[in-house]
């Protein structure tokens, strides 16, 4: 493991005013941070963009289970019961001739700090050659544009599933974003490599064309799971509970349980954009559900 310019204050960040009192809902600015690690012959870097506070209101994570049931799961893990604090992370992959960014965070209008974290990693936005999108929700595509509405990664090809691009184009709220990035977008069907060693996996349900990305190098594997699981506590302990962020809750539940079971059975390393930074670890079986075991690859 190589940790690059990671401030101790960033690692110790406690979400300030969110710790007590009324729940502050929505995006929260965080200190920039970048943690680099190896996967086979590749260098990967987890980049912190922001945090997102979700109130335990029975409508979002654990929708339908009720706030009391969700609070019980959170309390059992030593977490506050009235809210869920999610990280918003992105993943940088360095490979010969390419700098690949998977997802772009919230963007400048919603406290996104991805450019500052990229700078900690020694990368400027115009060096990014490819942006891979798991899905079209704002906390994953908001950073595609700068504050002035122009593309944030001017030299990058933006890659996403054809189903997701079609869905994004159908949303009136995306009109400005779609117009700005359309000349750069290249779509794909999941199941075949889009870049050497990177293969998109269909994980539909959260959105119609949601994908994960499996990265393989020298026999080592890591899957960026996108948003099949939001909370490292609730989404894993109770994968059967509906997620209010899923566009299709039933399909999201089916995909979540199946993919978590596959990852737990195979022991494959995972990058989870919304799990506690740096969001790298493994899914393990626990009771009738799963649990999160954080951990970066060992230094070689």
N, C-alpha and C positions, 0 to 999 in steps of 0.2 A: 504494500500500500504506500502510495506517495501522497502526502497532504500538501497542497500548494497554497501558500499564503492564506491560510484559513485563520481568521482572528478568533481568539478564544471567546471573545465577547459574542461573536456570532453563534458559536456552538452553544453558549449558555443562555441564549435569548429566551425569555420566558413570556413573551407576548404582553408585557407591561400591564396596561390597563385592563386586559382581558382576564387577569388572574382572579379578580374578586369583583363583586358587585354586579351591576347590570351587564348582560351579555352584549358585547360589541359585535354585531353581525356583519359579515362580509369580508372584503380584502383587508389585510393588515400589512403594512410595510415591514420588512425585515432587513437586517444587515446582509450585504452581499456575502456569498461564500462559495467556494469551489473546492471539491475534493476529488483528486485524481487517483485512479487505480488501474491495474492491468487486467486484461482479459486475453489470455493467450499472447498473441503478438500485437494486440491493439492497446492503445491508451484511451481510457474512458474518463470522463469528468462529470461528476454530479454538480449541477449548478442550482443555487437557490434563487428563486424569483420572488416569493412572497409567502404569506400564510393566508388562510381563509378560515374564518370562525363561523361555524354552523350551530345555531341554537338547537337544543334538544326539544323540539316542538311537536314531534310526532308526524312531521310532514316530509322530512328529508331522509337522513340515514336512519334506517329502522322504521320507515314509514309504515303505519298500521299496527306496529307492535305496541306503541304507546310510550310516552316519555318515561314512565316509571320503569318499564322493562329495559329500555335503553340505558337509563341511569344506573340500573343494577349491574349491567354488563360493564359499564364504565367504572363504577365504584370497585368492582372486583379486580380491576386492573390498576387501581390507584389513581384514576383520573377523575376530574370534576364531572359531576353528573348533569350539569345544566347546559353543557356545550360540547362540541367536538372541534378541536383545533387541527386543521389539516395543513400540511405543507403544500407548497406549489413548487415543484422542482422540474428541471429539464435535464436532458442528458446529451453530452457532447462526445462524439466518437471521432478520434483521429485515425485516419488510415492513409496509406500512400496516395498522395495527390488529392486528398479530400479532407474537408472538415465538415462533419455531419452533425446537425443539431436535431434532436428529436423533441418536438413541441417547443413552444415559445413563451409560455406563461401568460400572465394577465395583460401585459402591455402598460404603457406609461400612464394611461388615464385611470388605472386601477391599482396603483402602488406597485406595479411590476418592476423588479430590480434586476432583470436578467442581464442587461448590458453591463452593469457594474460587476456582476459575477463572472461574465465572460472576460472582462478586463482582468480580473484576478487570475483567470486561467491563461492570460497572455494572448487573448484572441480578440480581434475587432470584428464587428458585424460584417464588414465587407470581405472578410476572409472566409466566411461560411460558404461552402459550395452547394450544400444540399440541406433542405429542411424537410424532415419527415414528420407528418402530422398523424397522431393517433386518431383524433376526431375533432369536430368543429366547434366544440364549446369554447366560450370566451377565455377560460383560464388555460387553454392550450393553443389558441390561435390569436389571442389579443396582441401578443408581442410581434406578430407579423408586420405590424405597421408602427411607424414612429409617431410622435405626437402631432406632427404636421400632416399625417395621413399618407405619407410615402412609404414604400417598402423598407422595412428595417434591415433586410439582408439583400442588398441590391444585386449581388452577383449570384444568388442562390436559386437553384431549382426547387420548387415547392412540390413535394410528392405526398399524395394521399389516395385513398381508395376511390375508385370511380363512384361507388355508391355514396360515399361521404361527400364528395364534391357536388354531386347532384342534389343531395339533401341541403347542403350549405347554400347553394345557389337558389333554392326554393324559399329561403327565409328572408323576408324583407329587411329584417334588422341587419343582415349581412351585406346589404347592397354596396356600401362603400368599400368594405373589405374585399368582396368578390371582384369588384371592378379594378381595385389596385393590384391584386395578385394574379388575376386571370392569365396574363401573358406568361407568367412564370410556372403555372401549375402543370404538372404531368401526373396523370392518374394511372392506377394499376389495379389488377385483380389480385387479392391476397393468395399466398401459396407459393409464389416464385420469388427469388431474390430480386430486390430493386437496386441493390448495390452489393458489391462483393462481401459476402458474409452476413448480410442483413436481409431477412425475409419477413414480410408482413404476415400476420396470422389473423384470420377473421375471428373477431370476438364481438359479434353483433348483439345488440340489445340496448346498451347504454345510448348509442345512437345507431342509425341504420347501417352505417358503414364503418363503425368503430373497429380498429385493428390494434394489435400489439405488434412489437417488433422483436424477433429473435435474432440475437447477435452471436455469431459463432467464430471462434478463432483458435487454431491449434488444439482442437478437441474440447475447448471450454465454451460454455453457453451461458447467456444471460438473456432474459426476456423482459423488455419494457412492457408492463401489463396495462399501460394506459389507465383507464378508469373502471376496470372490472371490479375494483375494490377501492373505496375512498378512505375508510378508517382502518388503521392497522389494528384496532381493537374490535369494534362492532362488526365491520364487514367480514372479518375473519371468524370471529366467535359465532356469529349468526348469519351465515351466508344466505340462509333461506328468508331472511327479512327483506322486504322490498326496499329499494333505494329510490327515493323521490327524485333523484337526479337522472334516473334512467328514462329515456324516451319511451321504451317498451319495458315495463317493470317485470313482466313474466319472462320475457326473453333474457333480460339482464340477469335475473336470478338463476335461470338455467345455465347461462354462460358462466356466471361467476362460480357456481359450485363445481361445474365440470372442469374449468380451467384451474381453479385452486387445487382440486383433487389431483389433477395431472401434475402440477408443479410440486405438490407435496410428495407424491409418489416417486417422482424422478429426482428430487433434490436439486433441481436447477436453480441457479442464482436468479434473483429478481431485482429489477429496478421498478419501484412504485412511486409515481410522481407525487402522490398525496400522503405518503407515509413520512414519518419524521426524518428530516434531512440527516444523512444524504440519501435515504430511501433505498439502500442496497441491503439485501439479505436473502433469507429463504422463507418459504411457507412450510410450516410443519403441521402435522395432524395433532389435534387436541380435542379429545372427547368426540362429540358429534360434529365439530367444526374444525377450525384451524387456528393457528397462532403465528405471530411474526417473530422471526429470529434475525435481528439485524446483524450485519457483519460484512466488511469488505474483504475481498480476496487477500490471502496472505502474501506478504512480500517474498519475492523469489530472489 
